Amino acid sequence: MSNKPLSVNLALIKAKTFAKKGAPDQAMQLYQAVLKRFPGNKRAIEGLKSLERPKHNQEQIVLNKSPSQEQINSLIALYNQGQLQEALDQGTALAEQYPDVPLISNILGAVNAGLARLDQAVASFTKALQIKPDDATAHYNLGNALIDLGKHEEAIASYSKALRLKPDYAKAHNNLGNALKALGKHEEAIASFTKALQIKPDLAEAHNNLGAALKALGKHEEAIVSFTKALQIKPDYAEAHNNLGVALTDLGKHEEAIASFTKALQIKPDFAEAKCGKIHQQAHICDWVSLESEGSAFASSLATLGTTGTAVSPLSLLSFEDHPERHRKRAESFAEKKYTRTALLEFERSQVKPSRIRIGYFSADFHNHPVMHLMARLFELHDRGKFLVHAYSYGPPSSAPLRSRLEDGFDVFHDVRMLSDKDIAQLARDEGIDIAIDLTGYTKNSRTGIFSYRAAPVQVNYLGYPGTMGAPFIDYIVADKTLIPEGSQKFYSEKVIYLPHSYQPQDNTEQITDRTPPRTELDLPEAGFVFCCFNNTYKISPTEFDIWMRLLHKVEGSVLWLLKANPSSKKNLLREAHTRGINPVRLFFADRTAHPDYLARLRVANLFLDTFNYNAHTTARDALWAGLPVITKMGEGFAARVAGSLLNAIDLPELITTTEEAYENLALDLATNPQKLQAIKEKLLTNRDTKPLFDTALFTQHLEQAYRKIYDLYYEGAEPEHIVISDGAR
C-alpha cells in the first residue's frame, strides 16, 4: 500500500465530509495536515475555525440533536419496502447518533420483529417507552412482540396500558383478545373482540379472531357467521378462509370445508395449514381423484409439510404416510411453535414420599368416545389404597350414560372447560397431582398448553394420540415392545414405558347385545363372504382399496361392508369400485348405532380387513371382543402397529403380516378356506378369556407398577428413563 499523502483538494473534501458526519477529530487531523504543508491555505484555516465552537454551544448542539425528517422517512421507507436488514443497519446507526428519540426505537422494534429478532424487538420498544412512557402505540407494539414470544400475560399488561392511554384503540382490544384466547380465556377474549368491533365494525381481523374464540367454545355456527363477516370485509383474507374451513370440518361439512381451504390456497399457495386441512378432508370423503391429480406435487409437499417451514397439526398427516421420523419432526415443530416459550413451573420435591400417588387424567373426551370405552374399567379398578385418581375434563358436557359412569369412576371429577390452560395446571398443582396423563394429545379439542405449564412433576402421553408429542415437557409415552421396538425409540421424544403385553386398556365388562341381527336386517345379502372394515374413511387409501377389490374379484359372491361416514365418501367409494371393475352393489355401508348393538353387528361379518398407515385401534379391539378376526399389515410407526400389538397380546400373531402381498394372500386364504377361518375364530374366542389382552385387572396392575416406577425416579431426583414392566404382576 502506498504511503503517499492525499492531495490537498482531496484532503479538504474528506475533512469537510468528516465534519458533516459529526466526526470532528478526524476532520481536524486532516485540516492540520494540510496546514503543516501549506500554512496559508484559507480553506483549511476556515475549516478549523468552524470546528472551534464555545463549550456551551457544543452542549446545546448535543441536546438538540435529532434526525432530519429525510432520515426518518428513509428508515420508514426501507421498512415498508421489506428491506429489513438495511433498515436495521440504518436504524441502529441512527439510534447510536440520536439515543433519546423514541420514534427511532419504535421503528427499530418493528424492524426487529419483522426479522423474528423478538427479544431485540422487546428491548427496542421498552427503550421507546423509557423515553416516552405515555406512548400508546409503543405499548401496543411491545404487546405484539411479547405475544409472539409466547409471553401472553406480559402482553396482556402491555395492551392494557395502551388501552388506558387510548380507550378507543380497536387494534389493541383485538390483540388483547388474542392474548386472552391463547391462555384459554375464551369468554374474556370474546369480550375484547366484541369491544374492538364496537369501535371499528369493519376490522376484519377482529371478526376472524372472534370466530376462532367462538369455535374454541364449540359454538361452530356462530363462528362461521364471524368468519363470513371477516371475508365480506376482506375477501382475500386467507386465514379467515382457512378458519372457516376448520369450522365447517367440525360440523362434518367436508366438501364446503374443502372449498374454503382451496380459496385460502388460491390466495396463499404456501399456506401449510390450509393444505393439510384440504387433503385431510379429501381423505375423509375418499376423494382420491383430486389427490392423485396433484401427482408428484402432492408427494413432495407431503414430505415437507410440517417438517420444514411452517408447523402443522401432526394428526392431520398420520394417515398419509408411515414415516415415524417425519412424524416426530412434525410433532417437535408443532410443539416448539405453540408451547416451548411457555414459562415452565418448577416443583419443590416433598420431604415425605406420599402414601398414595395422585394421578390426574386430562381429556376432552369424557363422554361416548372410543378412548373412554377403553379406559372406563381401568378408572374403576385403580387401587385406591395406593392411588388417588382425579379427572380433569375440558371437553363439552354430556348426558350420555357413559359420562355418569366415568364421573363415578374417579375420586374427584373436575369440569374445567371454562378455565385457562394455566389455571387448570395450577389447580392440579394445588391438589398435589404427582403424575399427569394426557389422554387427548394432538387430537380434537386438545389442551396441550396445560402440560406446558407443568400440571405435575411427571407427565405422560397416553392413548389418545398415537405417536410422539415432540414436546420437552412430556416425559413418557405408554407403549409396548410391538408398538415401539428398541430400534425405534429415536422417533419418540419421550422415554418409553413398556407394558408387557399391549399398551391398550380394555373394558372386559362391556356388554354386547345378546341378539345377533340377521343379515337381511342389516341390508346385507343372506349368502356370501363378508369382508368388513369399520375404520374411519380417512384411514382408507387406494392401496388398501385396490387389494380389497381384488379380493372381491377372486372370492365369488363376497361383499365389502364399510362405515357410512358421510354421503360423499360413500359416493366416491362406489365410483372407485366401479373403476376397478367391481359392481358397486357389492359394497355395503353401515349406519352408526348404539355401542352394544354395534358390537353384536360385528358378529355378522366374516373377516375384518385393517388399514395400513393408520391401523384400526379401538375398532380392532371391538372386532376381537366380538369374536371377529382381524388381519393387519404392520408398518413402522406407532399408528401403523396398534392392531399388531393387540393381536400379539391375544396370541394371534398368524393374523399379522408385514407386506401388502402377504396381507392379500392371507385374506384370500381365510376367505376361501372355511375350516381354517373357523379354527382361527375358535382360537380367538378361547383366547379372549384366557390371554392377557382382555384381562383388565392384570393390565391395571401393570400400569400402576409403571406409575410407581416413574414417580420413584422423580422422587429420587433421577431423570426420566425407559421403563420395562415385567409380567411378574400376574
Secondary structure, DSSP 8 states (H G I E B T S, - for coil): -------HHHHHHHHHHHHHTT-HHHHHHHHHHHHHH-TT-HHHHHHHHHH---HHHHHHHHHT----HHHHHHHHHHHHTT-HHHHHHHHHHHHHHSTT-HHHHHHHHHHHHHTT-HHHHHHHHHHHHHH-TT-HHHHHHHHHHHHHTT-HHHHHHHHHHHHHH-TT-HHHHHHHHHHHHHTT-HHHHHHHHHHHHHH-TT-HHHHHHHHHHHHHTT-HHHHHHHHHHHHHH-TT-HHHHHHHHHHHHHTT-HHHHHHHHHHHHHH-TT-HHHHHHHHHHHHHTT-HHHHHHTHHHHHHHHHHBTTBSS---GGGGTTT---HHHHHHHHHHHHHHHTTTS--------SS--SSEEEEEEES--SS-HHHHHHHHHHHHS-TTTEEEEEEE-S----SHHHHHHHHTSSEEEE-TTS-HHHHHHHHHHTT-SEEEESSTTSTT--THHHHT-SSSEEEE-SSSSS----TT--EEEEETTTS-GGGGGG-SSEEEEESS-S----TT----S----GGGGT--SSS-EEEE-S-GGG--HHHHHHHHHHHHHSTT-EEEEE---HHHHHHHHHHHHHTT--GGGEEEE----HHHHHHHHTT-SEEE--SSS--SHHHHHHHHTT--EEEE--SSGGGSHHHHHHHHTT-GGGEESSHHHHHHHHHHHHH-HHHHHHHHHHHHHHHHHSGGG-HHHHHHHHHHHHHHHHHHHHTT-----EE--GGG-
